[in-house]
C-alpha cells in the first residue's frame, strides 16, 4: 500500500456521504412542517447507493498521516454498513407512512441521522489509529442516542434514549481509558506503530494488557455482548422500530469491523493473551441470549436477546484468531444482515387499526389472515435457528467450523447447546402464527415494508447462490486484515 499524508481520494466515499448529509439537512429545513420526511428519505437512499458505488471503486492505500486505511476488509464492512443503513431507511419510510400525521410521527431528521451514523460506521471500518476509531465510534453513537428518543411523546422512547446515552457514555469513557493506557505503554496510537512496539518489546507489559482489556470492554458494549448487554432489551423495545432495525445492523457491523481490525491487526501477535477473554464473552452471550429470550412476550425484546446471542456466535470467529475465523465472521454478519432487516420489516408491519402492536400474541393465526407475512417471518425464524439451506445455516456452520479448527471445542459445544435452546423461542413464534387461534387481522403493510421483507426473504432462501462470490470477497478481506 502507498502511504500519503493527504491522499484524500481514499476517503472520497466518506466525504461524499458527509456532504450529502449536509445538503439533505438543508433540503429538510426548507420544506414545510411535516412535509420534509419523504424527500429527505429518498435523498438519503440515493446517497447510500451512490456512496456504495464509490466504495466499490475506491483504491487501496493508507492516508491522512497513517490514520485512515482503505483495503478489501474496509470495503467489505462499509458495504455491509451501507446496506444496513439503506434497508433501515426504507423500513423508516413504510413506518412513517403508517403513522400518517400523528403528533409523534418520525421527523425528517430521522434518515439524516441514520446517514451520519452510517458515516461514523464507515470511518470505524477504515480506522488505522485509535483516535480515528474513537471519532468514528462517537459520530455513530451520538446519532443513535438522538434516534432512540425521536418519538418524544412516547415515554418509552425517551427512556430508551436516556438509558443508551448514559450507559453509552460510560462505555466510551472505559474505551478512552483503555486507549490512554495503550498509548502510555506503547508510545503510539497508530496500528502499525503498535505492531512495531509489541514486536520490539518482546514480552507484552501488564499495563498494555490492561489497556487492551479496557478497549475490548468498550467495544463489547457497542456489540451488546454479555456482560455489557444491560441496555439492549429496554432500548430495543423503547426505540422506534426502524431505529431498532438500524441499531441491530450497521452499528454492530462497524463495531465488529473495529474488533477485527484492532484484535487481529495490532494485537494479533498476543492473541493467546486475549483469546480466552473473547471466548468467555462469546459463550456468555450465546447462553444468556438463548435462555433470557424464553420468557419474553414482546417480539422486540425477543429480538434484543436474539441479537445478544447472534453477537456471541459471530465472536466465535474472532475467538479463533485465524484468517478462517475472520472470513467466517464476515459471512455470518452478511447472513445476519438479511435476516435482521427482514424480521424488523415484518415487526414494523405489525399494526392493528393504525396502532403499533409488538406482542408475540398479536401474531396469532397470522398464517390465515396474512399468509405472505407469516411465511416471511417463518423463513427468518428458521434461518436464525440455523436450518439449512437458509442463510443462517451457512453463517453458523462457518463460525463453528473455524472455532473447531482452532481447537475451541468447549466453545463449539456451548454454541451447539445454545442453538438448540434458541430454537425453542424462534419456533414458538412460528407455532403462534400457524397453530394458534386467529387474532384480529393486522393492517395491510406499506409497500416499502413488503419490499424489504420480501426481498430479504428471497435473499435468505437463495443465500447459497451468492455464497461463492461472498466467500471470495470475505477471503480477500481476511487476507487484507492479516497482511
N, C-alpha and C positions, 0 to 999 in steps of 0.2 A: 504493500500500500504506500502511496505517496503521502508525505506529511507536509501540509501547508498551513501556515498560521491563519490565513484568511480565505481559505477556499470555500467561499460562500455557496457555490453550486451544490456542495454536499448536503446542505440544509435547505435546498430550494423547496422541497415539499412542505417543510415546516413553515418557511417564510410565506409561501403562497397561502397556506391554511390560515396563518395568523392574520394576514392582510384581508383574506376573505371574511374572516370573523368580524373584523372591524367594519368592513363595508356592510355586511349583513346587519350589524347592530345599528348602523345609521339608517338603513332601509326600514328597520322595525320602528325606530323612533319617529320617523317621518309619516308612518301610517296612522290612520285614525285609531282611537282606542278600541281594542277588541278585534281589529282587522289585520293586525300585523303578523299573526302567528303563521298563517298558511304560506305567504310569500317567503318569510324567513326560513320556514322548514324546507321549502322546495330549494331555496338557495343553499341551505346547509347541505342537503343531499347532493346537490350539484358540486359543491366544494369538496365533499368527501370523495366523490367519483373522480373529479379532476386531480385531487391530491393522490389518489390511488395510482393513476397513470404516471404521475411524476415520481412516485416511489419506485415503481417498476423500472423506470428509465434512469433512475439516479445512479451515479457512478460510485465505485468503491473508493475509500480513502479515509484519511484522518485529517481533521482540520480544526480551526479555531483554537490554535495553540494546544493541540492534542486534548481538547475537552470533548470533542464530538467525533464519532466514528460511524461510517456507513459501510455495511457489508451485507452478506446474504442473510445473516441472522437478524440484523436490524430490519431489513426489508420484510422478512417473513413476519416478524412481530408487528411491524407497522401495518401491514395488510390486514392482519387479524384485528388490530385495534380499530382501523378504519371501517372494516366490515361490521364490527360490533357497534360502532357509533352510528353507521348508516342504518342498520336494521332497527336500532333503538329509536332513531329519529322517525322512521316510517311507522313504527308502533305508536309513537307520540302523536302523529298526525291522526291516526284512527281513534286514539283515546280522546284527543281534543275534540274531534267531531262528535263523539258520543256525549261529551259534556255540554256541547252547544254553547249557550250564552250564560251558563251558570256563573255565579259570582266567584266560585273557586276554580274556574277553568284555568288551565295552564297558560301563563303569559307567553308573549312572543320571545322572551329571553331564553325559554327552555331549550330549543335546539341550538342556540348560540352558545349556551353554557356547555352543552354536550360537545360542541365543536372545540371549545377551548380546553375542556378536559381531555379530549382525544389528542389535542396538540401536546399537552403535557405527557400523555402516554407515549407519543412518538419520540419526544425528547428523551424520555427514560430509556426507550429501546436503543437509542444511539449514544447513550452516555459513555464517555471514556474517562470520566473524572467524577469523584464523589460529589463535588458541588453541582455538576450538571445533573447528576442523579437526583439531588435534593430539589433543585429548581423545577425539574420536570414533575417530580412527585407532588410538590406543593401546588403547582399550577393545576394539576389534575384533581387533587384533593379539595382545594378551595372551591372549585366549580361544583363539585359533588355536594359539599356542605350546603351550598345555596339551593341546588336542585332538590335535595331531600325536603327542604322546608318551603317549597314554592306554593303549595296549596295552603295558604295562610289561614283560611277559615277552618281548616281541619286541625284539631289538637294533635292528632296522631302524627301528622306531617311535621308540625313544628317541633314536637318531641323528638322525632327521628333526626331532624336536622341538628338539634341541640346535642343529642347524645353522640352523634357521629362527630360533631365538631369538637366536643370536649375530649372524647377518647382519641380521636384522630390527632389532636394537638399533643396529647400525651405521647402517642406513638412517634410523632415527628420529633419531639424532644429526645426520646430514647435513641432514635436513629441518629440525630445530630451528635449526641453524646458519644455514640459508638464511632461515628466518623471522626470526631475530635481525637479519640483515643488512637484510632488507626493512624491518623496524621501525626500525632505526637510520637508514636513509637516507630513509624516507618519513614517519617520525614517528607512525605509526598501524598497527594490525593489522586494522582494520575494512576490509572490501572497499570500502565506499562512500568511506571516507577515503583509501584507496589510489588510487581513481579520481580523486578531487579533487587529491591530491598530484601525480599524474602529469600531470594537466591543467595545474596551476599551474606545475609546473617546466618545462614545455615539453620540453626535451631530457632524456631519462632519464639518470640518472647511472650511471657504470660500476659502482659499488658495489651499486646496486639491481639492475642487470642480473645481477651475480654471484649475488645473493641469489635471484633468480628461477631461475637455473640450478640452484642447490642444491635449491630446492623441487621442481623438475622431476625431479632425480635421485632424491630421496626417494620421490616418487610413482611413478616408473618402476620402482623396486624392488618396490613393492607390486603393480604390474601384471605383474611378471616380464618386463619388456621388456629387450631386449638394449641395452647390455652389462651390465645389472643383473639377469640371469636366473639367476646361478650356483646359486642354492638350489633352483630349481624341479624338475629331474629327480629328485634324491635325495629331496626332501621329498614329492613326489607319489608316488614308489614306496614310501617307507618308512611314510608315514602310513596309518592305517586307510582303507579305500576310501571309506566315507561321508564321512570328513573331507576326503579329496581331492576328492570331489564337491562338498562345500561350499566349499572353498578356490577351486575353479575357477569359482565362481558369485558369491555375494553379496559377498565382499570385493573382487573385481575390479570389480563394478558400482559399489561405493562409491568405489573409487579413481578410476574414470572420472568419477564424479559430481564428485569433488574437482577432478580435472584440468580438466573442462569449466567448473566453477563459477569456478575461480581464473583459468585462462588466458583464457577468453572474457570474464569479468567484469572484475576489476581490471586485468589485464594485456592486455586485448583491444586497447587503443589502441596498444600497442607490438608487435602481432602480427608485423610484418616482422622484428623482432629475434629472436623465439623460434621462428618458423615453420620455419626451416631446421634447428633442433635437433630439433623434433618429427618433421620429415620424415626426418631421418637415422636417428633411433631407430626409426621405423616401418619404413624399408627394411631396416635391420639385423635387426629382429625377424622380418620376413617371410622374409628369405633364410635366416637361421640356423635358424628353426623348420622350414623346408622341408627343408634339406639335413641337419641334425643328426638328424632323425627317421628318415631312410632306413635306417641300420643297426640300429635298435632291435628287440629281440626281446621285450621286456616291454611289454604294452599300456598299463600305467600310465605308463611312461616315454615311450611314444609319445604319449600324450595330454598329457604335460607339454610336450613340444616343440611339439605341435599348439597348445596354449594360448599359447605364446610367439608363434607365427605369427599366431594369431587376434587377439591384442592389437595386433600390428603392423597388421593390416587395419583394426581399429577405430580406430586412431590416425590413419588416413588422413583420416577426417572431421575430427578435431581439427586436423590439419595444414592443412586447407582454410581454417581461421579464418573460417568463414562460418556463417550460420544453416542453410543447406542441409547443411553438414558436420556440425553438431551433430545435426540431425534424422537424417542417415544413420547416425551413430554410435549413436544411441539405437535405431534399427531393428536395426542389426547386433547390439547387445547383447541385444535381445529374442530374435532368432533364435538367438543363441549359447546363451541360457538353455535353450531347449527341446532343442537338440541335445546340449548338455553333460550335462544331467540324464538324458536317455535313455541316453547312452553309459555313464555311470557306474552307472546302474541295471543295465545289462547286465553290466558288469565285476563288480559286487557279486554277480551271479548265478553267476559262474564258480566253481563248487565241484565237486570230484570226491571222492566218499567222505567228505564233510564237511570236506575241506581246501580252502582257497582256492588257486586257481591263476590266474596272471596272464600266463603266456607266450602269445604270439600263436599258437604251435604248438598250444596246448591247444584252440583253436577249429577245428582241422582237421576237415573234414567235418561241421560243425555243422548244415548245411542238411539232412542226412539224419537226425541224431539229435535235433535240436530245431529244426524249420523256422521256428517262430514267432520264436524268439530270433534266429536267423540273419537273418530278414527285417528285424527291427527294427534290428539292428546295421548291416545293409547300407544301410538308409534313412538312418541317421545318418551313415555314412561318405560316401555320395553327397552328402548335404546339406553336409557340411563341405568337400567338393570344390567345391561351388557349382553343382551340377547343377540345372537347372530341372525342375519348378516347386517345388522344395523350399525350406525356409526359408532355408538358407544362400545360395541364389542371390540372393534379394531383398536380403539384407544386403550381400553383396559388390557387387552391381550398384549399390546406392545410394552406398556409400562410394567406389567407383571413379568414379561419375558426379560426385560432389561434388568429388573431387580433380581431375578433368579440367576441370570448370568453373572451378576456382581456378587453372588453368594449371600444375598439378603433373604434367606429362606424364611426366617421368622416374619419379616415384613410381608412377604408374599402370602403366607398363611393367614396373617391378620387381615390382609386385603381381601382374601377369598371369603373368610367368615363375614367380614363387613358387607361384602357384596350380597351374600345370601340373606343377611338380616335386612339390608336395604331393599331387597326385592319385595319384602312384605309391604312397606308403605307405598312403594310405587304401584304395585299390583292392586293395592287397596283402592287407589284412585280408579283403576280400570274396572274393578269389581263394582264400585259405586255407579259408574257410568253405564255399565252393561247389565247389571243384575239387580239393582235396587229399583223400587217402585218409582216411576217418573215423578219428578217435582214439576212445578210450573215452568214452562219453557223459558229459555233465555231470549233476549232481544237478538235480532239479526245483526251479526258483526259488521263493522265498517269494511269496505273493500280493501283498504290498505292492510288491515289486520288479517283478512283472509289471504291476501297475497303473501305476507310474511309467514303465516302459519302453514299454508300450502307449499310454498317454496322450500321452507326448511324441512317440511315433512318429506318431500321428494329427495332433498339432499341427504337426509338421514337414511332413507331406504336405499338410495343408489350411491352411498358414500364409497362403496368398493370401486366404482367406475373412475373415481378421481384419486384413489389411494396411491396408485403407482406414481403419477406426477407429484402428488403431495409428499410422498416419501423421498423422492428425489430432491425436492426443494428443502425438506427438513434435514436431509443428509448434508446438503450444501451449507445450510445454516449452522449445523452442528460442527462441521469442519471449519467454518469461518470462526466460530467461537473458540474452538480448540487451538486454531492457528494464531 
